Amino acid sequence: MSTLEHEIIEKFHQLDIDAQKRVRRLIVQELDVIEASDTSAFDYDAWFRDMGALREELQTSGVVFGAVDAIGVLRDLRDGEDE
């Protein structure tokens, strides 16, 4: 086991039982995502549904985003200004 793995286990043991359960649940979720991505193609239909639901949620909550200068962002990335 690596040093990092030992440190993670040590920190995990320092958490109270509720925090340990939350962390374990999050780790299992992450592993499920990794396993799903290894065995199946990306589900565009599900992604579009999720994005539509998120868009509706943001609109109903009143969140307003300013316009994004996509060309400017791409130029900055190209020129290395957004590192």
PyMOL commands that set and color helices and strands:
alter all, ss='L'
color gray80, all
select helices_A, chain A and resi 3-14+17-39+44-61+70-79
alter helices_A, ss='H'
color red, helices_A
deselect
rebuild
show_as cartoon
